[in-house]
């Protein structure tokens, strides 16, 4: 007589079977066995297996069968399992449907069912619905348990109400470490770090210590917020209470450090994994490799690839793609190809991410032909190009100004079963606008609409920018009107682009008009908007109105920046009110809390230099160096110009030499100004010295570089420089005669400037 088939045998086979449909087939086949009948236990095992693998249609059939064969009042565990299965796959409505049907099928929900559905709702952000379920639970006089409290605490923390979560924690009959850590994470997530720290210490003081799984969730929250150092402090506290970190703990911390760019610390922590007696896994190595690649340390990343292999781990697609992408971003495409060849040899199959990296790297390196060849090679090897691959190549071609090949590629997309998106069109439209072909870009929008791709805000903003750059402002305004008719609301970038175009065209009245329209339409101006308006008012010499606008900005909570104040200072200078400009310049740091820059110093120094108030210009020049604002080429130019106009050639000459010492290359106009003044004062030695200095620094016409014989070059180069200065109108004929004779004078030649 054969051994009887028992439900526990069937349940064991269902659990062991990897294929859920084969498990179902076996489950159904045993129904025919004599004397065998499925129990609640076997049904529950099958529901768990089918739901876990996403076979929900079959799961629902099994649920219907259970209801026919098992007492419905006993089915709560099965329904809870079904809800959790739906929840794991993000099918929230289906989970709710299971919960709602329980009453219908005479199965009264207990606290376990309420907890299950509330947890799913909270996990997917349906906080109001979760609260309604809780209120229904209370109305049905179902008592909360610890898990209920924890779910509600999580809900409060997810909605950034940690103080409400804390009150609930205080009301818990027996708070546990999970509830405490949930509230601690909520405080950290809402930037209440001190309270979070205090609550964590309170938990430990009550001898409640989280297990490693609970602690890892807290660490994950902190690392996402960039609080890795804080995570390590908490880790040290729990280590003293016997909690041993696992590999997941280290992986979270390493990922957080890599995200912050603290790579030295991340690498040290990787070594700590071994010291703790743990073995790094593929995830650990991949995290470090990815972090190094994102911070342009690809060579080190490759070293860890080799270390990973030596430690017995097999790199996966993520490993190889990270390093290939890292090399491509550094324009080291040959190294990327080397890694790819080695990876393919070891069984790696390049995917669309691999091809995107290579295509992008080659285009950035100025080799679009090679990028196109890589794309075609991918097609030949079975790559099914997605819109991402196409867009990567189209973007690369457009950046190189190759619009026709980009358009041809866009036409080929549909033939290969990949329809262009509006983003594809945006890439080409942007490329056309950068080339100045704005009308062609406009026509392409019509083509996009005809093919079902509706233009978005980026499309219209690109087109408006293109027209504004060409000062075709009527066309730009027409596009804004078209946006409204197409149901696309102009944003602050739209208005700023248009306002800037009108400002550049000196249309101050239109600027004011569109600024008012912008506010009336409910689009909030930002600091860039106000800076454009300030520039427009100053160009129209309405400086007092600009000052009033500065006050309005402050009243609306917008802090003027260095551009705002620099624009206004320039406005004062242009109307000749240098005193007003200087007064505002002095108020920048004290009243507006805006630090001076080289640019702001240049504006005010230039103003005093033009008024030939060189004493004040020198004072400001010295002050800017003292305040850490290094003078640039423009600073020296205006100082030199000022001194030369005053006839103080010695100071002008010294500033020119200092300018060159700092590594700047003065313009030929600046050189000419100093040379003319030196020649007027018969300082031929110094003037000729400047000519030889120009030759020495390579500030010469291109023809000089065609003279290969050193002896001839020494003689000819100074003469050519002098002739070039005269031809360019940089020196007078009088200066030319003196300099031409001077560069041939052997006595002067021997007394060159000491450099």
C-alpha positions in Angstrom: 0.0 0.0 0.0 1.4 3.4 -1.1 2.2 6.2 1.4 -0.7 8.7 1.8 -0.2 12.2 0.2 -0.5 14.8 2.9 -1.1 18.5 2.6 2.3 19.2 4.2 3.9 17.3 1.3 2.0 19.4 -1.3 2.9 22.7 0.6 6.6 21.7 0.6 6.6 21.1 -3.2 4.8 24.4 -3.9 7.3 26.3 -1.8 10.3 24.6 -3.4 9.1 25.0 -7.0 10.7 28.1 -8.6 8.2 28.3 -11.5 4.9 29.5 -10.1 2.8 28.1 -13.0 4.4 24.6 -12.6 3.6 24.9 -8.9 0.0 25.6 -9.9 -0.1 22.7 -12.4 1.1 20.3 -9.7 -1.3 21.8 -7.2 -4.2 21.1 -9.5 -3.0 17.6 -10.4 -3.1 16.4 -6.9 -6.8 17.1 -6.6 -7.4 13.9 -8.5 -5.5 11.8 -5.9 -7.9 9.6 -3.9 -8.6 10.8 -0.5 -6.7 14.1 -0.9 -8.3 17.5 -0.2 -6.5 20.9 -0.2 -6.4 22.6 3.1 -6.2 26.3 4.1 -2.4 25.7 4.5 -1.9 24.5 0.9 -4.1 27.2 -0.5 -2.2 29.9 1.4 1.2 28.5 0.1 0.0 28.7 -3.5 -1.4 32.2 -3.1 1.9 33.3 -1.7 3.9 31.6 -4.6 1.7 33.1 -7.3 1.5 36.6 -5.8 5.2 36.7 -5.1 5.9 36.1 -8.8 3.2 38.5 -10.0 0.8 35.9 -11.4 -2.2 37.8 -10.1 -4.8 36.6 -12.5 -4.1 33.0 -11.4 -3.9 34.1 -7.8 -7.4 35.6 -8.0 -8.8 32.3 -9.5 -7.3 30.4 -6.5 -8.9 32.9 -4.1 -12.3 32.2 -5.7 -11.7 28.5 -5.3 -10.7 28.9 -1.7 -13.9 30.7 -0.9 -15.9 27.8 -2.3 -13.9 25.1 -0.4 -12.9 26.6 2.9 -14.8 28.3 5.7 -14.6 32.1 4.7 -14.3 33.2 8.4 -10.9 31.5 8.4 -9.5 33.2 5.3 -8.0 36.4 6.8 -4.4 35.1 6.6 -4.9 34.4 2.9 -6.3 37.8 2.2 -3.5 39.5 4.2 -1.0 37.5 2.0 -2.8 38.6 -1.2 -2.8 42.3 -0.1 0.9 42.1 0.7 1.6 40.5 -2.7 -0.2 43.3 -4.5 1.6 45.9 -2.3 5.0 44.5 -3.2 4.3 45.1 -6.9 2.8 48.6 -6.4 -0.8 47.5 -7.2 -2.3 49.6 -4.4 -5.9 49.6 -5.8 -6.0 45.8 -6.1 -4.8 45.5 -2.5 -7.6 47.8 -1.4 -10.1 45.8 -3.4 -9.0 42.6 -1.6 -9.4 44.4 1.8 -12.9 45.8 0.8 -14.1 42.4 -0.3 -13.4 40.7 3.0 -16.6 41.9 4.6 -18.5 40.9 1.5 -17.3 37.3 1.8 -18.0 37.1 5.5 -14.5 37.5 6.7 -14.2 40.2 9.4 -10.9 42.1 9.3 -8.8 42.0 12.4 -6.0 44.3 13.4 -3.7 42.2 11.0 -5.8 43.1 8.0 -6.0 46.8 8.9 -2.3 47.0 9.5 -1.5 45.3 6.2 -3.6 47.7 4.1 -2.6 50.8 6.1 1.1 49.9 5.7 0.6 49.6 1.9 -1.2 52.9 1.7 1.5 54.7 3.7 4.3 53.1 1.7 2.9 54.5 -1.6 2.0 57.9 -0.2 -1.8 57.5 0.3 -1.7 59.1 3.7 -5.3 60.4 3.8 -6.7 57.1 2.8 -4.6 55.3 5.4 -6.0 57.6 8.0 -9.5 56.9 6.9 -8.8 53.2 7.3 -7.5 53.8 10.8 -10.7 55.8 11.7 -12.8 52.9 10.3 -10.8 50.5 12.5 -11.5 52.6 15.5 -15.2 52.8 14.7 -15.3 49.0 14.5 -13.7 48.9 18.0 -10.6 47.1 16.7 -7.7 47.7 19.2 -4.4 49.1 17.9 -1.3 47.1 18.4 2.4 48.1 18.4 2.5 47.6 14.6 -0.4 50.0 14.1 1.4 52.7 16.1 4.5 52.2 14.1 2.6 52.5 10.8 0.9 55.7 11.9 4.2 57.1 13.2 5.7 56.4 9.7 2.8 58.2 8.1 3.4 61.3 10.2 7.2 61.2 9.5 6.6 60.8 5.7 4.4 63.9 5.7 7.1 65.8 7.6 5.3 66.0 10.9 7.8 64.4 13.2 6.5 66.2 16.3 3.1 64.6 15.8 4.9 61.3 15.4 6.7 61.9 18.7 3.4 62.6 20.5 2.1 59.2 19.2 5.3 57.6 20.3 4.8 59.0 23.8 1.2 57.4 23.8 2.4 54.0 22.9 1.9 51.4 25.7 5.2 49.7 25.0 7.4 51.7 22.6 10.0 49.6 20.8 13.3 50.4 19.0 11.5 50.3 15.5 9.1 53.1 16.6 11.9 55.1 18.1 14.1 54.8 15.0 11.2 55.7 12.7 10.6 59.0 14.7 14.4 59.7 14.8 14.6 59.3 11.0 11.6 61.6 10.7 13.3 64.3 12.7 16.5 64.0 10.6 14.5 64.1 7.4 12.8 67.3 8.5 16.1 68.9 9.5 15.6 68.7 13.3 19.0 67.2 13.9 19.3 68.1 17.6 16.0 66.6 18.5 16.7 63.5 16.5 20.0 63.0 18.4 18.4 63.5 21.8 15.6 61.0 21.0 18.1 58.4 19.8 20.1 58.8 23.1 16.8 58.6 25.0 16.0 55.3 23.2 19.4 53.8 24.2 19.0 55.1 27.8 15.8 53.1 28.0 17.8 49.9 27.0 16.1 49.8 23.7 18.6 49.0 21.1 17.7 48.6 17.4 18.6 45.4 15.6 20.9 45.8 12.5 17.9 45.8 10.0 16.1 48.6 11.9 19.4 50.5 12.3 20.2 50.1 8.6 16.9 51.8 7.6 17.8 54.8 9.8 21.3 55.0 8.3 19.8 54.9 4.8 17.6 57.9 5.7 20.6 59.9 7.0 22.9 59.0 4.0 20.2 60.1 1.6 20.2 63.5 3.4 24.0 63.7 3.1 24.5 63.1 6.9 27.0 60.3 6.6 29.2 61.7 9.5 26.1 61.7 11.7 25.4 58.1 10.7 28.9 57.1 11.7 28.4 58.7 15.1 25.1 56.8 15.7 26.9 53.6 14.5 29.6 54.1 17.2 26.9 54.4 19.9 25.1 51.1 18.9 28.4 49.3 18.5 29.0 49.9 22.2 25.7 48.1 22.9 26.5 45.0 21.0 25.0 45.7 17.6 27.2 44.4 14.9 27.0 46.1 11.5 26.4 43.8 8.5 27.6 44.3 4.9 24.4 46.2 4.1 25.3 48.8 6.7 28.8 49.3 5.2 27.3 49.4 1.6 24.9 52.2 2.7 27.7 54.2 4.3 30.0 53.8 1.4 27.3 54.9 -1.0 26.6 58.0 1.1 30.3 58.9 1.2 30.6 58.4 -2.6 27.6 60.6 -3.2 29.2 63.4 -1.1 32.6 63.0 -2.9 34.3 61.7 0.2 36.1 59.0 -1.7 39.1 58.6 0.5 36.8 57.8 3.4 34.7 55.5 1.2 37.8 53.5 0.2 38.9 53.4 3.9 35.5 52.0 4.8 35.8 49.4 2.1 39.0 48.2 3.8 37.2 48.3 7.1 34.7 45.7 5.8 37.6 43.2 5.8 38.7 44.3 9.2 35.2 43.6 10.6 35.5 40.0 9.3 33.0 40.6 6.5 33.5 40.0 2.8 32.7 42.9 0.3 30.3 41.8 -2.4 29.7 43.0 -6.0 27.5 45.9 -4.6 30.3 47.1 -2.4 32.9 47.2 -5.2 30.4 48.7 -7.7 29.5 51.5 -5.2 33.2 52.5 -4.8 33.9 52.1 -8.6 30.8 54.2 -9.5 31.8 56.9 -6.9 35.4 57.1 -8.3 34.1 57.3 -11.9 31.6 60.1 -11.1 34.5 62.1 -9.5 36.7 61.6 -12.6 39.0 59.1 -10.8 38.6 56.4 -13.4 42.1 55.0 -13.3 41.6 54.3 -9.6 38.2 52.8 -10.4 39.9 50.4 -12.9 42.4 49.4 -10.1 39.4 48.4 -8.0 38.0 46.4 -10.9 41.2 44.3 -10.9 41.0 44.0 -7.1 37.4 42.9 -7.4 38.4 40.1 -9.9 41.4 39.1 -7.8 39.0 38.7 -4.8 36.9 36.2 -6.8 34.0 38.4 -7.8 32.7 38.7 -11.3 32.1 42.2 -12.6 28.6 42.8 -13.9 27.2 45.2 -16.5 27.0 48.0 -14.0 30.7 47.6 -13.2 31.9 47.7 -16.8 29.4 50.5 -17.8 30.5 52.7 -14.9 34.2 52.5 -16.0 33.5 52.8 -19.7 31.3 55.9 -19.0 33.9 57.4 -16.7 36.6 57.1 -19.4 34.3 58.5 -22.0 33.4 61.5 -19.9 37.2 62.2 -19.5 37.5 61.9 -23.3 39.7 58.9 -22.9 37.7 56.8 -25.4 40.6 54.6 -26.3 40.8 53.4 -22.7 37.0 52.9 -22.7 37.3 50.7 -25.8 40.1 48.7 -24.1 37.8 48.0 -21.1 35.0 47.1 -23.5 37.1 44.6 -25.5 38.2 42.9 -22.3 34.6 42.8 -20.9 33.2 41.4 -24.2 36.0 38.7 -24.1 34.7 37.8 -20.6 31.1 37.5 -21.7 29.8 41.0 -21.2 27.2 42.0 -23.8 27.2 45.8 -24.4 23.8 47.4 -23.8 22.2 50.7 -24.7 24.0 52.4 -21.8 27.4 51.2 -23.1 26.7 52.5 -26.6 25.3 55.8 -25.2 28.5 56.3 -23.2 30.8 55.6 -26.2 28.7 57.8 -28.6 28.6 60.7 -26.2 32.4 60.4 -25.5 33.3 60.4 -29.2 31.0 63.3 -30.0 32.4 65.3 -27.1 35.9 64.4 -28.4 34.9 65.9 -31.8 34.7 62.6 -33.6 31.1 62.3 -34.7 32.0 60.0 -37.7 33.4 57.4 -35.3 30.3 57.9 -33.1 28.1 57.1 -36.1 30.3 54.0 -36.9 29.9 52.8 -33.3 26.1 53.2 -33.6 26.0 51.2 -36.8 28.3 48.6 -35.3 25.8 48.2 -32.4 22.9 47.8 -34.9 24.9 45.1 -36.7 25.4 43.3 -33.3 21.7 43.1 -32.5 21.3 46.3 -30.6 17.7 47.4 -30.6 18.2 51.2 -30.4 15.9 53.0 -28.0 15.0 56.6 -28.1 17.8 57.3 -25.6 20.5 55.9 -27.9 19.1 57.9 -30.9 18.8 61.1 -28.8 22.4 60.7 -27.6 23.7 60.5 -31.1 21.4 63.3 -32.4 22.5 65.5 -29.6 26.2 64.8 -30.3 25.7 65.6 -34.0 23.8 68.8 -33.3 26.6 69.9 -30.9 29.1 69.6 -33.7 26.8 71.6 -36.0 25.9 68.5 -38.1 22.2 69.3 -38.4 21.6 67.5 -41.8 22.9 64.1 -40.5 20.9 64.6 -37.3 17.7 65.2 -39.4 18.5 62.1 -41.5 18.9 60.0 -38.4 15.7 61.3 -37.0 13.9 60.2 -40.2 15.5 56.8 -39.9 14.2 56.3 -36.4 10.6 55.5 -37.4 11.9 53.0 -40.0 13.6 51.2 -37.1 10.5 51.2 -35.0 11.4 54.0 -32.7 9.3 57.2 -33.0 11.0 60.5 -32.3 9.8 62.3 -29.1 9.5 66.0 -28.6 12.9 65.8 -26.8 14.4 64.5 -30.1 12.9 67.5 -31.9 14.1 69.8 -29.2 17.7 68.7 -29.7 17.6 69.5 -33.4 15.6 72.7 -32.9 18.3 73.8 -30.4 21.0 72.9 -32.9 19.4 74.9 -35.6 18.9 78.0 -33.4 22.6 77.9 -32.3 23.5 78.0 -36.0 21.2 80.9 -36.5 18.7 78.9 -38.6 15.7 80.0 -36.4 13.1 80.0 -39.3 14.1 76.4 -40.1 13.7 75.5 -36.4 10.2 77.1 -36.5 9.2 75.0 -39.5 10.4 71.9 -37.7 7.9 72.5 -34.9 5.1 72.3 -37.5 6.5 68.9 -38.6 6.6 67.7 -34.9 3.0 68.7 -34.4 2.0 66.9 -37.6 3.6 63.8 -36.3 1.9 64.0 -33.0 4.7 65.5 -30.9 3.3 68.5 -29.1 5.9 71.2 -28.4 6.7 71.8 -24.7 8.0 74.7 -22.7 11.7 73.9 -23.7 10.7 73.9 -27.4 9.2 77.4 -27.3 11.9 78.8 -25.0 14.6 77.6 -27.4 12.9 79.3 -30.3 12.3 82.5 -28.4 16.0 82.6 -27.5 17.0 82.1 -31.1 14.8 85.0 -32.3 16.0 87.3 -29.5 19.6 86.6 -30.3 18.9 87.8 -33.8 16.9 90.7 -32.4 13.8 89.5 -34.3 11.7 90.5 -31.3 8.3 90.6 -33.2 8.8 86.9 -34.0 9.7 86.2 -30.4 6.6 87.9 -29.2 4.5 86.0 -31.7 5.9 82.7 -30.3 4.9 83.8 -26.8 1.3 84.4 -28.0 1.4 81.1 -29.8 2.3 79.4 -26.5 -0.9 80.6 -24.9 -3.0 79.4 -27.8 -1.4 76.0 -27.6 -2.0 75.7 -23.9 1.6 76.0 -22.9 2.1 78.5 -20.0 5.2 80.7 -20.4 7.5 80.4 -17.4 10.1 82.7 -15.9 12.7 81.6 -18.4 10.4 82.5 -21.3 9.8 86.0 -20.0 13.5 86.5 -19.0 14.6 85.6 -22.5 12.1 88.0 -24.1 12.9 90.8 -21.6 16.6 90.3 -22.2 16.1 90.5 -26.0 14.1 93.7 -25.6 16.7 95.2 -23.3 19.5 94.4 -25.7 17.5 96.2 -28.4 17.1 99.2 -26.0 13.3 98.9 -26.1 12.8 100.1 -22.5 9.1 100.8 -22.8 8.4 97.3 -24.1 10.5 95.8 -21.3 8.3 97.6 -18.7 5.2 96.5 -20.6 6.1 92.8 -20.7 7.3 92.9 -17.1 3.9 94.1 -16.0 2.2 91.4 -18.2 4.4 88.8 -16.6 3.3 89.7 -13.1 -0.3 90.0 -14.1 -0.2 86.5 -15.6 1.0 85.1 -12.3 4.6 84.4 -13.2 6.8 85.4 -10.3 9.9 87.3 -11.4 13.3 86.1 -10.1 16.6 87.9 -9.5 17.5 87.5 -13.2 14.3 89.2 -14.2 15.0 92.2 -12.0 18.6 92.4 -13.2 17.3 92.7 -16.7 14.9 95.4 -15.7 17.7 97.3 -13.9 19.9 97.1 -17.0 17.0 98.4 -19.2 16.3 101.3 -16.9 20.0 102.2 -16.6 20.4 102.0 -20.4 17.5 104.5 -20.7 19.3 106.7 -18.1 16.4 106.2 -15.6 18.8 105.5 -12.8 16.5 106.9 -10.1 13.8 104.4 -11.2 16.4 101.7 -11.0 17.2 102.6 -7.4 13.5 102.5 -6.5 13.3 99.0 -8.1 16.2 97.9 -5.9 14.1 98.9 -2.9 11.1 97.0 -4.2 13.2 93.9 -4.7 14.2 93.9 -1.0 10.6 94.4 0.0 9.6 91.3 -2.0 12.3 89.2 -0.2 14.7 89.2 -3.2 18.2 90.0 -2.2 20.1 92.0 -4.9 23.2 90.2 -6.0 26.5 91.5 -7.5 25.0 91.7 -10.9 22.2 94.0 -9.7 24.5 96.4 -7.9 27.1 96.3 -10.7 24.5 97.2 -13.2 23.3 100.1 -11.1 26.9 101.4 -10.4 27.5 101.3 -14.2 24.2 103.2 -14.7 25.4 106.0 -12.4 28.8 106.1 -14.2 27.1 106.4 -17.6 25.1 109.5 -16.5 28.3 111.0 -15.1 27.4 110.6 -11.5 30.6 109.0 -10.3 30.0 110.2 -6.7 26.6 108.4 -6.7 28.3 105.3 -8.2 31.0 105.4 -5.5 28.4 105.8 -2.7 26.5 102.7 -3.9 29.9 100.9 -4.3 30.7 101.6 -0.6 27.2 100.5 0.5 27.4 97.1 -1.2 28.9 95.1 1.6 27.4 97.1 4.6 23.8 97.6 3.4 23.3 94.9 0.9 25.7 92.2 2.2 27.1 91.7 -1.3 30.9 91.1 -1.5 32.9 93.1 -4.1 34.4 91.3 -7.0 37.0 92.2 -9.6 34.2 93.2 -11.9 32.7 95.8 -9.5 36.1 97.2 -8.7 36.8 97.5 -12.5 33.6 99.5 -13.0 34.4 102.1 -10.4 38.2 102.2 -11.2 37.3 102.8 -14.9 34.9 105.6 -13.9 37.6 107.5 -11.9 40.2 106.7 -14.5 38.0 108.3 -17.2 37.7 111.4 -15.0 41.5 111.4 -14.7 41.1 111.1 -10.9 44.0 108.7 -10.8 44.7 109.2 -7.0 41.3 107.6 -6.3 41.8 104.9 -9.0 45.2 104.0 -7.4 43.5 103.8 -3.9 40.8 101.5 -5.2 43.4 99.4 -7.1 45.4 98.9 -3.9 42.3 98.2 -1.9 41.0 95.6 -4.3 44.3 93.6 -4.0 44.2 93.9 -0.3 40.6 92.6 -0.3 41.5 89.5 -2.3 40.1 90.7 -5.7 42.9 90.2 -8.1 43.2 92.8 -10.9 42.7 91.4 -14.4 43.7 92.6 -17.8 40.9 95.1 -17.9 41.9 96.7 -14.6 45.5 97.2 -15.9 44.2 98.6 -19.2 42.0 101.3 -17.6 44.8 102.2 -15.1 47.4 102.5 -18.0 44.9 104.5 -20.1 44.3 106.9 -17.2 47.9 107.5 -16.6 48.8 108.0 -20.2 45.9 110.5 -20.7 47.3 112.4 -17.7 50.8 112.4 -19.3 52.1 110.3 -16.3 53.9 107.9 -18.6 56.2 106.5 -15.9 53.2 105.1 -13.9 51.6 103.9 -17.2 54.8 102.2 -18.2 55.2 100.5 -14.8 51.6 99.2 -14.8 52.2 97.8 -18.3 55.2 95.8 -17.1 53.4 94.6 -14.0 50.5 93.6 -16.2 52.8 91.4 -18.3 54.5 90.0 -15.2 51.1 88.8 -13.9 50.8 86.7 -17.1 48.3 88.9 -18.9 48.6 89.9 -22.5 47.7 93.6 -23.0 45.9 94.6 -26.2 47.9 96.3 -29.0 45.9 99.5 -28.2 47.4 99.5 -24.7 50.9 98.8 -25.9 50.5 101.6 -28.5 49.2 104.1 -25.9 52.3 103.6 -23.7 54.7 103.5 -26.7 53.3 106.8 -28.0 53.7 108.5 -24.6 57.3 107.2 -24.1 58.3 108.4 -27.6 56.8 111.9 -26.9 59.0 112.1 -23.8 62.0 110.7 -25.7 62.2 107.6 -23.5 63.5 105.5 -26.4 65.3 102.9 -24.3 62.1 102.0 -22.5 60.0 102.1 -25.7 62.3 99.8 -27.6 62.5 97.5 -24.5 58.7 97.1 -24.8 59.1 96.1 -28.5 61.6 93.4 -27.6 59.4 92.3 -24.7 56.5 91.8 -27.1 58.8 89.6 -29.3 60.0 87.7 -26.3 56.4 87.0 -25.1 55.3 86.0 -28.6 53.0 89.0 -29.1 53.9 89.2 -32.8 52.2 89.0 -36.2 51.9 85.5 -37.6 54.5 86.2 -40.3 57.2 86.3 -37.6 56.6 82.6 -36.9 57.4 81.7 -40.5 61.0 82.9 -40.0 62.9 79.7 -39.0 66.5 81.1 -39.0 67.1 82.3 -35.4 69.6 85.1 -36.4 67.2 86.6 -39.0 64.3 86.3 -36.6 66.1 88.3 -33.9 66.7 91.2 -36.4 63.5 91.1 -38.3 60.9 90.4 -35.6 61.1 93.8 -33.8 60.9 95.7 -37.1 57.8 93.7 -38.2 56.2 94.4 -34.8 56.7 98.1 -35.1 55.4 98.1 -38.7 52.3 96.1 -37.6 51.6 98.6 -34.8 51.7 101.5 -37.3 49.4 99.6 -39.8 46.9 98.9 -37.1 46.8 102.6 -36.1 48.1 101.8 -32.6 51.1 104.2 -32.8 51.7 107.5 -34.4 54.1 108.0 -37.4 56.3 110.0 -35.0 56.5 107.0 -32.6 57.1 104.7 -35.6 60.1 106.6 -36.8 61.7 106.6 -33.3 61.0 103.0 -32.7 62.1 101.8 -36.1 65.5 103.6 -35.6 65.6 102.4 -32.0 65.2 98.6 -32.8 68.2 98.9 -35.2 70.4 100.8 -32.7 72.9 98.2 -31.4 73.6 100.3 -28.3 69.9 100.1 -27.2 69.8 96.4 -28.2 72.4 95.7 -25.6 70.4 97.4 -22.9 67.2 95.4 -23.0 64.6 95.5 -20.2 65.5 93.2 -17.3 62.8 90.5 -17.3 
